[in-house]
Amino acid sequence: MKLKRLLVIALSLWLVPLVGCGGSATVKLTEEQNAFASVEGLGDLAGDDAMFASAFVAGAAPENRKDYGERGYQVAGVPTFDGDSVTVPVKIFGGVYSTSSRDGRRSKASSVTETEQLWTLQRVDGHWKLKDAPLG
């Protein structure tokens, strides 16, 4: 009985790496997914000057970083790709907690009204960066 149990355990340990969960597999994101991530993660990046600036093409980061941290962003339609440029309709909404506080404390949820804007991204060294991201 003990030998049978040991064989089952040994077989299980041998099969787990073969079946596994694909931990070593590399996931290739599509161009669209990469562009969407650049848009939808902007509110979180607004909590830090350097991270916020890195989301934009050099020199294009807006001065009002705090305003970006008080909003949420969602891709609201089909992007239009044109080479190394893409235009994305973005839904901008309030009701989120600001991430731009220096001491890490959350402020009260913003009461910004919902709007939709067209944002432009540009591929820089293989990464999508915001070129124009108006709030409204």
C-alpha positions in Angstrom: 0.0 0.0 0.0 2.8 2.4 0.9 4.6 1.6 -2.4 1.5 2.4 -4.4 1.1 5.7 -2.6 4.7 6.6 -3.2 4.3 5.8 -6.9 1.3 8.0 -7.2 3.1 10.9 -5.5 6.2 10.4 -7.7 4.1 10.3 -10.8 2.2 13.4 -9.8 5.5 15.3 -9.2 6.7 14.2 -12.6 3.5 15.2 -14.4 3.1 18.6 -12.8 5.9 20.3 -14.7 4.7 18.8 -17.9 1.1 20.0 -17.4 1.8 23.1 -15.3 0.2 26.4 -15.8 2.5 27.7 -18.6 4.5 29.9 -16.2 7.5 29.9 -18.5 5.5 30.8 -21.6 5.8 34.3 -22.8 2.6 36.1 -23.5 2.7 38.3 -26.6 0.3 41.3 -26.3 -1.3 42.7 -29.4 -0.6 46.2 -30.6 -4.2 47.1 -29.5 -3.7 45.6 -26.0 -0.4 47.6 -25.5 -2.1 50.8 -26.6 -5.1 50.2 -24.4 -2.8 49.5 -21.4 -1.2 52.9 -21.9 -4.6 54.6 -21.8 -6.3 52.7 -19.0 -3.3 52.8 -16.5 -2.8 56.5 -16.7 -4.7 57.3 -13.5 -2.4 55.1 -11.5 0.8 56.5 -13.1 -0.4 60.1 -12.2 0.6 59.3 -8.6 4.3 59.8 -9.4 5.9 62.6 -11.5 8.5 60.4 -13.2 6.0 57.6 -14.0 3.5 60.0 -15.3 6.0 61.7 -17.5 7.2 58.3 -18.8 3.7 57.5 -20.1 4.0 60.4 -22.5 6.2 61.2 -25.6 9.1 63.4 -24.4 7.9 66.9 -23.7 4.1 66.1 -24.0 3.3 65.4 -20.3 0.6 67.8 -19.1 1.4 70.1 -16.2 -1.9 69.2 -14.4 -0.8 65.7 -13.3 -3.0 65.8 -10.3 -6.2 66.2 -12.4 -5.2 63.0 -14.3 -5.0 61.1 -11.0 -8.6 62.0 -10.1 -10.1 60.3 -13.1 -10.5 56.9 -14.6 -10.0 56.0 -18.2 -11.5 53.4 -20.4 -11.1 52.7 -24.1 -14.6 53.5 -25.5 -14.3 52.4 -29.1 -12.2 51.1 -31.9 -8.7 52.5 -32.2 -7.5 53.9 -35.6 -3.9 52.7 -36.3 -1.7 54.6 -38.8 1.8 53.3 -38.7 3.4 54.4 -35.4 0.4 56.4 -34.4 -3.0 55.5 -33.1 -6.1 57.5 -32.2 -8.2 56.0 -29.4 -11.7 57.2 -28.2 -11.4 57.3 -24.4 -14.2 57.5 -21.8 -13.0 59.7 -18.9 -14.9 59.4 -15.6 -14.8 60.5 -12.0 -15.7 58.6 -8.9 -12.1 57.4 -8.4 -9.8 58.0 -5.5 -6.8 60.2 -6.4 -3.5 58.5 -6.5 -1.5 61.7 -6.7 -1.1 62.3 -3.0 2.5 62.6 -1.9 2.0 61.0 1.5 0.2 58.0 0.0 -3.2 58.8 1.6 -6.2 58.5 -0.6 -8.4 61.6 -1.0 -12.2 61.5 -1.4 -13.6 60.2 -4.7 -13.6 62.8 -7.5 -17.0 64.0 -8.7 -15.8 64.7 -12.3 -18.5 64.3 -14.9 -18.1 61.7 -17.6 -16.8 62.7 -21.0 -15.3 61.2 -24.1 -12.2 62.4 -25.8 -9.9 61.3 -28.6 -6.4 60.5 -27.5 -3.3 60.1 -29.7 -0.5 57.7 -28.9 2.8 57.3 -30.7 5.1 54.3 -30.7 8.5 55.2 -29.3 11.1 52.4 -29.2 8.5 49.8 -29.4 6.2 51.2 -26.6 3.0 53.2 -27.0 3.3 56.6 -25.4 0.6 59.3 -25.1 1.1 62.2 -27.4 -2.1 64.1 -26.8 -4.5 63.2 -23.9 -7.0 66.0 -23.3 -9.3 65.7 -20.3 -12.1 67.7 -21.8 
